[in-house]
Amino acid sequence: MASFRENDSIAQFQKFVESVYGLPDDRLYSIWDLLTQQQRFTMRALKGIRKGSIEKLKLNLLIAFSWLMAAANRLHIDLEGETWKRFPYLCSYCGKAPCVCKSTKPKERYKLEIGESKRPNSLADFQAMFEKIYPAGSRSLPDAGVHLAEEMGEVSEAIHNYLGEHKGEQFDEIAVEMADFVSCIMGVANSALIDMAGELSVMYKNNCHICHQAPCGCSFTQVVTLKT
């Protein structure tokens, strides 16, 4: 039986998604399909914000995060490593924690120094890190949702650009935008008081959260018609 535990890392969650969903993902979905599903559940999460439903937000946010892992697996991107490289306990732009971009309005991106001793060990630790960098109290939940939508668009754009020209720098940009998406997912979770690791451990305590099989046995039709 495959499962995700509350104290597991982002890397372990990515490996969990590969073990449960890798086979059906490879057989049933193109990279475009994976991207569409990530977009679909991201938008449903944002609908939860608009409707004032934390439960709807939570469920769809977790599923969108899972589809992000599927896309990263397809492209062989180490999402935890890329997230740490992008956010080494500091804002990726101003280089501060907490972020001071709003007050200082930096015109150039700060060159970050990565101190491995501070690297979070678990997914929960990463969420706590992002609360230190981007405190939930500094913006509203709707504002955090708008930022998530913006980053979803940038992930999509980066993948489309790479698959159009297949340049190395375009591939590198996908990893950057995926890391930004992780930061925004966790930013929304922090604003909504959602414990990502705890909720994922409940959702994925027994293989696929729908059919409870590993590999997942859900059909293409079941997935594309899933109501959340």
C-alpha positions as CSV (number, residue, x, y, z in Angstrom):
1,M,0.0,0.0,0.0
2,A,1.3,3.5,-0.9
3,S,0.6,6.4,1.4
4,F,1.8,9.9,2.3
5,R,2.6,10.5,5.9
6,E,2.2,13.8,7.8
7,N,6.0,14.2,8.3
8,D,7.0,13.2,4.8
9,S,8.8,15.6,2.4
10,I,7.8,17.2,-0.8
11,A,10.2,14.7,-2.6
12,Q,8.4,11.8,-0.9
13,F,5.0,13.2,-2.0
14,Q,6.3,13.5,-5.6
15,K,7.5,9.9,-5.4
16,F,4.1,8.8,-4.0
17,V,2.4,10.4,-6.9
18,E,4.7,8.6,-9.3
19,S,4.1,5.3,-7.6
20,V,0.3,5.6,-7.6
21,Y,-0.4,7.6,-10.7
22,G,2.7,7.2,-12.9
23,L,1.4,4.3,-14.9
24,P,-2.0,5.7,-15.8
25,D,-0.6,9.2,-16.3
26,D,1.9,7.8,-18.9
27,R,-0.8,5.7,-20.7
28,L,-3.8,8.1,-20.5
29,Y,-2.5,11.7,-20.4
30,S,-0.2,13.9,-22.5
31,I,1.7,16.7,-20.9
32,W,-1.1,19.0,-22.2
33,D,-3.7,16.8,-20.3
34,L,-1.7,17.0,-17.1
35,L,-1.4,20.7,-17.4
36,T,-5.1,21.0,-18.1
37,Q,-6.0,19.1,-15.0
38,Q,-3.6,21.2,-12.9
39,Q,-5.4,24.3,-14.3
40,R,-8.8,22.8,-13.8
41,F,-8.4,22.1,-10.1
42,T,-6.5,25.3,-9.4
43,M,-9.5,27.2,-10.8
44,R,-11.9,25.1,-8.7
45,A,-9.8,26.0,-5.7
46,L,-10.2,29.7,-6.6
47,K,-13.9,29.2,-6.9
48,G,-13.8,27.9,-3.3
49,I,-12.3,31.3,-2.3
50,R,-15.0,33.2,-4.2
51,K,-17.8,31.1,-2.7
52,G,-16.4,31.3,0.8
53,S,-16.0,27.5,1.1
54,I,-12.8,26.5,2.8
55,E,-13.7,22.8,2.2
56,K,-14.0,23.3,-1.6
57,L,-10.8,25.4,-1.6
58,K,-8.9,22.7,0.5
59,L,-9.9,19.7,-1.6
60,N,-9.2,21.4,-5.0
61,L,-5.9,22.9,-3.8
62,L,-4.6,19.5,-2.7
63,I,-5.7,17.9,-6.1
64,A,-4.1,20.8,-8.0
65,F,-0.9,20.2,-6.0
66,S,-1.0,16.5,-6.9
67,W,-1.3,17.3,-10.7
68,L,1.6,19.6,-10.4
69,M,3.6,16.6,-9.1
70,A,2.4,14.6,-12.1
71,A,3.6,17.3,-14.5
72,A,7.0,17.5,-12.7
73,N,7.4,13.7,-12.9
74,R,6.7,13.7,-16.6
75,L,9.4,16.3,-17.1
76,H,11.8,14.7,-14.5
77,I,11.9,17.9,-12.4
78,D,13.0,17.6,-8.8
79,L,10.4,19.9,-7.4
80,E,11.6,20.0,-3.8
81,G,15.2,20.8,-5.0
82,E,13.9,23.5,-7.3
83,T,11.7,25.0,-4.7
84,W,14.6,25.2,-2.2
85,K,16.9,26.7,-4.8
86,R,14.3,29.4,-5.6
87,F,13.3,30.1,-1.9
88,P,16.2,29.3,0.4
89,Y,14.3,30.7,3.4
90,L,14.3,34.0,1.6
91,C,12.0,35.8,-0.8
92,S,13.2,35.0,-4.3
93,Y,13.2,38.6,-5.3
94,C,14.2,40.9,-2.4
95,G,16.2,38.3,-0.6
96,K,14.5,39.0,2.8
97,A,12.4,37.0,5.2
98,P,9.8,38.4,5.7
99,C,9.6,39.7,2.2
100,V,9.9,43.5,1.9
101,C,9.2,43.8,-1.8
102,K,6.0,46.0,-1.2
103,S,7.9,48.6,0.7
104,T,11.3,48.6,-1.1
105,K,10.1,47.8,-4.6
106,P,13.4,46.3,-5.8
107,K,14.1,46.7,-9.5
108,E,16.5,43.8,-9.7
109,R,16.3,40.3,-8.3
110,Y,18.6,39.7,-5.3
111,K,21.3,37.1,-5.8
112,L,20.5,34.5,-3.1
113,E,23.0,32.6,-1.1
114,I,21.8,29.1,-0.2
115,G,22.6,27.9,3.3
116,E,21.8,24.2,3.3
117,S,21.6,24.0,7.1
118,K,18.3,25.8,7.1
119,R,16.7,23.6,4.4
120,P,13.3,22.2,5.5
121,N,13.1,18.5,6.1
122,S,9.4,18.0,5.4
123,L,6.5,19.3,3.4
124,A,5.1,20.8,6.6
125,D,8.5,22.5,7.2
126,F,8.3,24.1,3.8
127,Q,4.8,25.4,4.5
128,A,6.1,26.9,7.7
129,M,9.1,28.4,5.8
130,F,6.8,30.1,3.4
131,E,4.8,31.6,6.3
132,K,8.0,33.1,7.5
133,I,8.9,34.6,4.1
134,Y,5.3,35.6,3.1
135,P,3.3,36.0,6.3
136,A,-0.4,35.3,5.8
137,G,-1.3,38.4,7.7
138,S,0.3,40.6,5.1
139,R,-2.4,40.0,2.5
140,S,-5.9,38.7,2.1
141,L,-7.0,35.2,1.0
142,P,-8.4,36.6,-2.2
143,D,-5.1,38.3,-3.0
144,A,-3.2,35.1,-2.3
145,G,-5.7,33.4,-4.8
146,V,-5.0,36.0,-7.5
147,H,-1.3,35.4,-7.1
148,L,-1.9,31.6,-7.4
149,A,-3.9,32.2,-10.7
150,E,-1.1,34.3,-12.0
151,E,1.5,31.6,-11.3
152,M,-0.7,28.9,-12.9
153,G,-0.6,31.0,-16.1
154,E,3.1,31.3,-15.9
155,V,3.6,27.6,-15.5
156,S,1.4,27.0,-18.5
157,E,3.3,29.6,-20.6
158,A,6.7,28.1,-19.6
159,I,5.6,24.6,-20.7
160,H,4.1,25.9,-24.0
161,N,7.2,27.9,-24.8
162,Y,9.5,24.9,-24.1
163,L,7.4,22.4,-26.1
164,G,7.4,24.9,-29.0
165,E,11.1,25.4,-29.3
166,H,12.8,22.9,-26.9
167,K,15.5,25.3,-25.7
168,G,17.4,24.5,-22.5
169,E,16.8,27.9,-20.9
170,Q,13.0,27.4,-21.6
171,F,13.1,24.1,-19.7
172,D,14.9,25.8,-16.8
173,E,12.1,28.4,-16.7
174,I,9.5,25.6,-16.2
175,A,11.3,24.5,-13.0
176,V,11.4,28.1,-11.8
177,E,7.7,28.6,-12.5
178,M,6.7,25.3,-10.8
179,A,8.7,26.4,-7.7
180,D,6.8,29.7,-7.7
181,F,3.5,27.7,-8.0
182,V,4.5,25.7,-4.9
183,S,5.1,28.9,-3.0
184,C,1.7,30.2,-4.0
185,I,-0.1,27.0,-3.2
186,M,1.4,27.1,0.3
187,G,0.7,30.8,0.5
188,V,-3.0,30.2,-0.1
189,A,-3.0,27.3,2.4
190,N,-1.4,29.5,5.0
191,S,-4.0,32.3,4.4
192,A,-6.8,29.7,4.7
193,L,-5.2,27.9,7.7
194,I,-5.0,24.6,5.8
195,D,-2.4,22.1,7.0
196,M,-1.2,20.8,3.7
197,A,0.8,17.8,5.0
198,G,-1.9,16.8,7.5
199,E,-4.6,17.0,4.9
200,L,-2.6,15.2,2.3
201,S,-1.9,12.4,4.8
202,V,-5.6,11.9,5.2
203,M,-6.4,12.1,1.5
204,Y,-3.6,9.8,0.5
205,K,-3.5,7.3,3.4
206,N,-4.4,4.4,1.1
207,N,-3.2,4.7,-2.5
208,C,-5.4,6.7,-4.9
209,H,-7.9,8.8,-2.9
210,I,-10.8,7.8,-5.3
211,C,-10.3,4.1,-6.2
212,H,-7.7,3.3,-3.4
213,Q,-5.6,1.3,-5.9
214,A,-1.9,1.5,-6.7
215,P,-1.5,2.0,-9.6
216,C,-4.6,4.1,-9.8
217,G,-7.4,2.3,-11.7
218,C,-9.6,5.3,-12.4
219,S,-10.6,5.6,-16.0
220,F,-10.0,8.7,-18.1
221,T,-13.7,9.4,-18.1
222,Q,-13.9,9.2,-14.3
223,V,-11.1,11.7,-13.9
224,V,-12.3,14.3,-16.4
225,T,-15.9,14.2,-15.0
226,L,-14.8,14.3,-11.3
227,K,-16.9,16.8,-9.4
228,T,-15.3,18.5,-6.4
